[in-house]
């Protein structure tokens, strides 16, 4: 199933797509697509509601699409999880997943404006597969337990200001937590529809030029292993989001390529999860 949130910021309506692509309003079923909804999600019951025609149709034309999960409790990120990206960054292949957190207020919709921060000189992009948690994950022992905790998948753009990340001292947070720095969506797609999460293509374009083209098959630490690993250090709750790393092709790894500027256009897609488009503005 594909879920999405439709409407202006702060007033999005939850929706589900039917088999023919028609959007159905879930407002009468749940206030939002949040952790509480994901924790009690019954796909068979919801599919019966769609098939039975008891849900109102929601018109999508001309409407804004928001991030597909409301108010994530945590946004946990994995760095350097593709060998080619680690190489272009001049970093060693990590022995264990590299974890960092982004503020959840960085999350915006898939076509919302991304703001270049004041004082920024090296704003960069990162297309990623994101995982949305549907069950509490705590000290998981097996990859199957990790898989059972996943509500679905979505596309993410882990926008980063490299000057803040590397040139200003301290941890990565300053370069990762700027406002609007994590477009998410458009869809939350359930695992049964995604299939193998290690067989998804990732692409990102800047002003029409293909910059990144990789596959989740190239991850150093696969999705289920990542979720199991994170659960040893923190509890993942329904509605939390985990982003799983980016392949090569970021501006940092392309000498002579200019970093992002206001007016630039980023577009990205992750196989089966939909497409994003952001125009950069100025903070």
Secondary structure, DSSP 8 states (H G I E B T S, - for coil): -EEEEESSTT--EEEEE-TTS-EEE-TTT-SSSSHHHHHT--HHHHHHHHHTT-S-B---TT--EE-SSSS-S-EEEEES-BHHHHHHTT----SS-EEEEE-GGGEE-TTS-EEE-TT-S-EE--EEEEEEE-S-B-S--SHHHHHHTEEEEEEEEE-EEHHHHHSS-S-THHHH-STT-EEE-S-EE-HHHH--TTS-EEEEEETTEEEEEEEGGGBSS-HHHHHHHHTTTS-B-TT-EEE----S--GGGSTT---B-TT-EEEEEETTS-EEEEEEEE-
